[in-house]
Amino acid sequence: MSIVQQLRQLKDSLKSSDRMPVVFLGHGSPMNAIEDNEYSRSWSALGNALPHPQAILVVSAHWMTRGSTLVDISRMPKTIHDFYGFPDELFTQQYPAPGAPDVAKEVVSLLASHHAAGDDTWGLDHGAWSVLKFLYPGADVPVFQLSIDMTKDLPHHLEIGQALKELRNRGVLILGSGNVVHNLRTMRWGGKPYDWAEEFDDLFADRLQMRDHATLSDRQGLGNLLKMAHPSLDHYLPALTIAGASDKDDHLLFMNDSIDIGSVSMRSFVYY
């Protein structure tokens, strides 16, 4: 079944349910935000299949904190251009969606045991707006971000997702943005994927299908393979949070299961 047929099936299945799906998108290069390619087209197609949420909570690889989990409570999040060395066109991109301060403050309460606090200084980094511009191009859905606490080990980020799960019944789309494999130190333009990148990507997909979250959050067990796939864990942690927000009764749909520039997995997935 092609991805277009799968997304059509997804759209039909969501018509009868008020429960929001949860989504993880491999965002890859910031250039995907201004290019017409297989990734940007798939995000547009997914946006056409998804319901219109009351709000969107984004867990992005690009908002890293230490010792706390911050929640953006601003009324009008700014568009952050958190990169350099790219064409001017990227720096002119804006995603003027409103914030969702009331929902965001509830999330602070939901995550009180995880040292959550409100923040009005961040906004929407490129992990958020580079995919949102295709999912909801009208920028008409309130959006807010949740940071990832880099001092916490992998199980903590699964727990964050579990704590957020109830938002699915309240019209909130939980969106993770990162990459299942992300090693920019070894990238090779136009090169074939590294064996270790394919191995980790396959392992992740297999364990996710089996709902074996214990393996996916076992840093020691994943060993050197995890270190190769993620010299820094920032792009992996949002995938764990989205896995944590899923239910055993959810259906799982994979998208974009390819390795880009040798060492960046574009694998994306939807629970619905």
KEMARVEX-217170 format. One record per residue (C-alpha): residue number from 1; residue in one letter; x, y negated, z negated. Coordinates in steps of 0.05 Angstrom, whole numbers. Each point is the difference from the previous one (the first is absolute). Example, Ala and Ser with C-alpha at 12.3 -4.5 7.8 and 13.67 -1.06 7.14 Angstrom:
# KEMARVEX-217170
+-----+-----+--------+--------+--------+
:   n : res :      x :      y :      z :
+-----+-----+--------+--------+--------+
:   1 :   a :    246 :     90 :   -156 :
:   2 :   s :     27 :    -69 :     13 :
+-----+-----+--------+--------+--------+
***
This chain:
# KEMARVEX-217170
+-----+-----+--------+--------+--------+
:   n : res :      x :      y :      z :
+-----+-----+--------+--------+--------+
:   1 :   m :      0 :      0 :      0 :
:   2 :   s :     29 :    -68 :     20 :
:   3 :   i :      8 :    -56 :    -51 :
:   4 :   v :    -55 :    -39 :     35 :
:   5 :   q :    -48 :     59 :     -9 :
:   6 :   q :     22 :      8 :    -72 :
:   7 :   l :    -13 :    -74 :    -14 :
:   8 :   r :    -68 :      4 :     34 :
:   9 :   q :    -16 :     60 :    -45 :
:  10 :   l :     24 :    -40 :    -60 :
:  11 :   k :    -45 :    -59 :     18 :
:  12 :   d :    -61 :     46 :      7 :
:  13 :   s :     14 :     34 :    -67 :
:  14 :   l :      6 :    -66 :    -37 :
:  15 :   k :    -68 :    -25 :     23 :
:  16 :   s :    -35 :     42 :    -52 :
:  17 :   s :     45 :    -18 :    -59 :
:  18 :   d :     10 :    -62 :    -42 :
:  19 :   r :     65 :     27 :    -29 :
:  20 :   m :     60 :    -34 :     30 :
:  21 :   p :     57 :     39 :     30 :
:  22 :   v :     72 :    -10 :    -22 :
:  23 :   v :     54 :    -14 :     53 :
:  24 :   f :     75 :      4 :      5 :
:  25 :   l :     33 :    -31 :     61 :
:  26 :   g :     72 :      7 :     21 :
:  27 :   h :     14 :    -72 :     20 :
:  28 :   g :     71 :      6 :     27 :
:  29 :   s :     32 :    -60 :     33 :
:  30 :   p :    -31 :    -69 :     -8 :
:  31 :   m :      1 :     -3 :     76 :
:  32 :   n :    -60 :     47 :      0 :
:  33 :   a :    -41 :    -61 :    -22 :
:  34 :   i :      9 :    -35 :     67 :
:  35 :   e :      9 :     58 :     48 :
:  36 :   d :    -52 :     40 :     38 :
:  37 :   n :     25 :     70 :    -14 :
:  38 :   e :    -26 :     68 :    -23 :
:  39 :   y :      2 :    -21 :    -73 :
:  40 :   s :    -36 :    -67 :      6 :
:  41 :   r :    -52 :     32 :     45 :
:  42 :   s :    -12 :     56 :    -50 :
:  43 :   w :    -10 :    -51 :    -56 :
:  44 :   s :    -51 :    -37 :     42 :
:  45 :   a :    -36 :     66 :     14 :
:  46 :   l :      0 :     17 :    -74 :
:  47 :   g :    -28 :    -69 :    -17 :
:  48 :   n :    -58 :     13 :     48 :
:  49 :   a :    -14 :     66 :    -37 :
:  50 :   l :      5 :    -27 :    -71 :
:  51 :   p :    -59 :    -31 :    -36 :
:  52 :   h :     -1 :    -73 :    -18 :
:  53 :   p :     24 :     -2 :    -73 :
:  54 :   q :    -18 :    -50 :    -54 :
:  55 :   a :     74 :     -9 :    -14 :
:  56 :   i :     67 :     31 :     18 :
:  57 :   l :     54 :     17 :    -51 :
:  58 :   v :     69 :      7 :     33 :
:  59 :   v :     58 :     38 :    -31 :
:  60 :   s :     59 :    -23 :     43 :
:  61 :   a :     72 :     24 :     -1 :
:  62 :   h :     22 :    -73 :      2 :
:  63 :   w :    -26 :    -25 :    -67 :
:  64 :   m :     48 :     31 :    -50 :
:  65 :   t :     -1 :    -18 :    -74 :
:  66 :   r :     38 :     26 :    -60 :
:  67 :   g :    -33 :     17 :    -66 :
:  68 :   s :    -71 :    -21 :     19 :
:  69 :   t :    -54 :     11 :     52 :
:  70 :   l :    -24 :    -66 :     28 :
:  71 :   v :    -67 :    -14 :     32 :
:  72 :   d :     -9 :    -59 :     47 :
:  73 :   i :    -58 :    -41 :    -28 :
:  74 :   s :      8 :    -60 :     47 :
:  75 :   r :    -61 :    -27 :     37 :
:  76 :   m :     35 :    -10 :     66 :
:  77 :   p :     62 :     45 :      7 :
:  78 :   k :     55 :    -30 :     42 :
:  79 :   t :     29 :     38 :     59 :
:  80 :   i :     72 :     19 :    -18 :
:  81 :   h :     52 :      9 :     54 :
:  82 :   d :     47 :     43 :    -40 :
:  83 :   f :     51 :     18 :     54 :
:  84 :   y :     54 :    -33 :     42 :
:  85 :   g :     33 :      6 :     68 :
:  86 :   f :    -65 :     10 :     38 :
:  87 :   p :    -33 :    -41 :     55 :
:  88 :   d :    -33 :    -66 :    -17 :
:  89 :   e :    -68 :     29 :     19 :
:  90 :   l :      2 :     44 :    -62 :
:  91 :   f :     10 :    -60 :    -45 :
:  92 :   t :    -62 :    -35 :     28 :
:  93 :   q :    -45 :     58 :    -18 :
:  94 :   q :    -54 :    -17 :    -51 :
:  95 :   y :    -52 :     44 :    -34 :
:  96 :   p :    -47 :    -50 :    -35 :
:  97 :   a :    -44 :     49 :    -37 :
:  98 :   p :    -28 :    -23 :    -67 :
:  99 :   g :     22 :     32 :    -64 :
: 100 :   a :    -44 :     40 :    -48 :
: 101 :   p :     17 :    -30 :    -68 :
: 102 :   d :    -59 :     30 :    -37 :
: 103 :   v :     14 :     71 :     24 :
: 104 :   a :     74 :    -11 :    -11 :
: 105 :   k :    -11 :    -19 :    -72 :
: 106 :   e :    -40 :     63 :    -10 :
: 107 :   v :     59 :     40 :     28 :
: 108 :   v :     45 :    -34 :    -52 :
: 109 :   s :    -47 :     28 :    -53 :
: 110 :   l :     -3 :     69 :     34 :
: 111 :   l :     76 :      4 :     -2 :
: 112 :   a :     10 :    -30 :    -70 :
: 113 :   s :     35 :     64 :    -23 :
: 114 :   h :     48 :     -8 :     59 :
: 115 :   h :     23 :    -70 :    -22 :
: 116 :   a :    -40 :    -36 :     53 :
: 117 :   a :     -5 :    -75 :      3 :
: 118 :   g :    -30 :    -51 :     47 :
: 119 :   d :     44 :    -40 :     48 :
: 120 :   d :    -17 :    -59 :     46 :
: 121 :   t :     68 :    -11 :     32 :
: 122 :   w :      6 :     58 :     49 :
: 123 :   g :    -50 :      6 :     57 :
: 124 :   l :      1 :     47 :     60 :
: 125 :   d :     68 :     27 :     21 :
: 126 :   h :     12 :     31 :     68 :
: 127 :   g :    -15 :     69 :    -26 :
: 128 :   a :    -71 :    -25 :     -9 :
: 129 :   w :    -15 :    -50 :     56 :
: 130 :   s :     37 :     36 :     55 :
: 131 :   v :    -51 :     57 :     -3 :
: 132 :   l :    -61 :    -39 :    -25 :
: 133 :   k :      1 :    -44 :     62 :
: 134 :   f :    -18 :     62 :     40 :
: 135 :   l :    -47 :     34 :    -50 :
: 136 :   y :    -41 :    -63 :    -14 :
: 137 :   p :     22 :    -53 :     51 :
: 138 :   g :    -52 :    -50 :    -23 :
: 139 :   a :     35 :     -7 :    -67 :
: 140 :   d :    -70 :     -2 :    -30 :
: 141 :   v :      9 :     52 :    -55 :
: 142 :   p :     28 :    -23 :    -68 :
: 143 :   v :     69 :     29 :    -11 :
: 144 :   f :     47 :      5 :    -59 :
: 145 :   q :     65 :     37 :    -13 :
: 146 :   l :     26 :     44 :    -55 :
: 147 :   s :     75 :      4 :    -14 :
: 148 :   i :     41 :     63 :    -10 :
: 149 :   d :     40 :      5 :    -64 :
: 150 :   m :     69 :     25 :     21 :
: 151 :   t :     20 :     19 :    -71 :
: 152 :   k :    -52 :     55 :     -3 :
: 153 :   d :     10 :     71 :     26 :
: 154 :   l :    -42 :     33 :     54 :
: 155 :   p :    -57 :     29 :    -43 :
: 156 :   h :    -16 :    -70 :    -25 :
: 157 :   h :    -20 :    -22 :     70 :
: 158 :   l :    -46 :     59 :      7 :
: 159 :   e :    -32 :    -20 :    -65 :
: 160 :   i :    -11 :    -71 :     26 :
: 161 :   g :    -40 :     30 :     58 :
: 162 :   q :    -40 :     43 :    -47 :
: 163 :   a :    -18 :    -61 :    -42 :
: 164 :   l :    -22 :    -38 :     62 :
: 165 :   k :    -42 :     56 :     28 :
: 166 :   e :    -66 :    -26 :    -28 :
: 167 :   l :      6 :    -63 :     44 :
: 168 :   r :    -18 :     44 :     59 :
: 169 :   n :    -71 :      3 :    -25 :
: 170 :   r :     -4 :    -76 :     -3 :
: 171 :   g :     16 :    -17 :     72 :
: 172 :   v :     75 :    -10 :     -9 :
: 173 :   l :     46 :     28 :     53 :
: 174 :   i :     66 :     22 :    -30 :
: 175 :   l :     55 :     -7 :     52 :
: 176 :   g :     72 :     22 :     -9 :
: 177 :   s :     54 :    -25 :     47 :
: 178 :   g :     71 :     29 :      3 :
: 179 :   n :     32 :     59 :     35 :
: 180 :   v :      4 :     74 :    -16 :
: 181 :   v :     73 :     -2 :     22 :
: 182 :   h :     38 :    -66 :     -2 :
: 183 :   n :     76 :     -2 :      7 :
: 184 :   l :     22 :    -62 :     37 :
: 185 :   r :     73 :     16 :    -14 :
: 186 :   t :     -1 :     56 :     50 :
: 187 :   m :    -48 :    -27 :     53 :
: 188 :   r :     17 :     11 :     73 :
: 189 :   w :    -37 :    -38 :     54 :
: 190 :   g :    -30 :     48 :     50 :
: 191 :   g :     33 :     59 :    -34 :
: 192 :   k :    -32 :     66 :    -17 :
: 193 :   p :    -24 :     10 :    -72 :
: 194 :   y :     50 :     27 :    -50 :
: 195 :   d :    -13 :     71 :    -23 :
: 196 :   w :     -6 :    -23 :    -72 :
: 197 :   a :    -52 :    -53 :     19 :
: 198 :   e :    -43 :     51 :     34 :
: 199 :   e :      9 :     49 :    -57 :
: 200 :   f :    -23 :    -50 :    -53 :
: 201 :   d :    -58 :    -24 :     43 :
: 202 :   d :    -23 :     71 :     12 :
: 203 :   l :      7 :     17 :    -74 :
: 204 :   f :    -40 :    -61 :    -20 :
: 205 :   a :    -56 :     16 :     48 :
: 206 :   d :     -3 :     73 :    -22 :
: 207 :   r :     -1 :    -16 :    -74 :
: 208 :   l :    -51 :    -55 :     10 :
: 209 :   q :    -47 :     47 :     36 :
: 210 :   m :      7 :     49 :    -58 :
: 211 :   r :    -12 :    -56 :    -51 :
: 212 :   d :     67 :     19 :    -31 :
: 213 :   h :     13 :    -68 :    -29 :
: 214 :   a :     46 :     30 :    -53 :
: 215 :   t :     51 :     18 :     53 :
: 216 :   l :     -6 :    -67 :     35 :
: 217 :   s :     13 :    -36 :    -66 :
: 218 :   d :     57 :     45 :    -24 :
: 219 :   r :     63 :    -42 :     12 :
: 220 :   q :     46 :     56 :    -24 :
: 221 :   g :    -34 :     54 :     40 :
: 222 :   l :      1 :    -42 :     64 :
: 223 :   g :     74 :    -11 :    -13 :
: 224 :   n :     47 :    -23 :     55 :
: 225 :   l :    -55 :      4 :     53 :
: 226 :   l :    -37 :    -57 :    -36 :
: 227 :   k :     64 :    -40 :     -6 :
: 228 :   m :     12 :      6 :     75 :
: 229 :   a :    -72 :    -18 :     17 :
: 230 :   h :     -2 :    -58 :    -50 :
: 231 :   p :     65 :    -33 :    -23 :
: 232 :   s :    -49 :    -46 :    -35 :
: 233 :   l :    -69 :     26 :    -19 :
: 234 :   d :    -40 :    -63 :     14 :
: 235 :   h :    -30 :     26 :     66 :
: 236 :   y :    -18 :     68 :    -31 :
: 237 :   l :    -36 :    -23 :    -62 :
: 238 :   p :    -62 :    -29 :     35 :
: 239 :   a :    -12 :     69 :     32 :
: 240 :   l :     -1 :     31 :    -70 :
: 241 :   t :    -50 :    -51 :    -25 :
: 242 :   i :    -46 :     14 :     59 :
: 243 :   a :      6 :     75 :    -13 :
: 244 :   g :    -19 :    -13 :    -73 :
: 245 :   a :    -62 :    -38 :     21 :
: 246 :   s :    -26 :     60 :     40 :
: 247 :   d :    -48 :     54 :    -23 :
: 248 :   k :      3 :     75 :     12 :
: 249 :   d :    -65 :     -5 :     40 :
: 250 :   d :     29 :    -52 :     48 :
: 251 :   h :     16 :     17 :     72 :
: 252 :   l :     71 :    -17 :     22 :
: 253 :   l :     16 :    -30 :     68 :
: 254 :   f :     71 :    -11 :     25 :
: 255 :   m :     19 :    -54 :     50 :
: 256 :   n :     65 :    -21 :     35 :
: 257 :   d :     40 :     62 :    -22 :
: 258 :   s :     64 :    -22 :     34 :
: 259 :   i :     70 :    -22 :    -20 :
: 260 :   d :     21 :    -68 :     26 :
: 261 :   i :     73 :    -25 :      9 :
: 262 :   g :     25 :     68 :    -25 :
: 263 :   s :    -15 :    -10 :    -74 :
: 264 :   v :    -67 :    -35 :    -11 :
: 265 :   s :    -63 :     42 :     -3 :
: 266 :   m :    -62 :    -34 :     26 :
: 267 :   r :    -45 :     54 :    -29 :
: 268 :   s :    -65 :    -29 :    -25 :
: 269 :   f :    -59 :     34 :    -34 :
: 270 :   v :    -72 :    -13 :    -20 :
: 271 :   y :    -40 :     33 :    -55 :
: 272 :   y :    -75 :     -3 :     11 :
+-----+-----+--------+--------+--------+
***
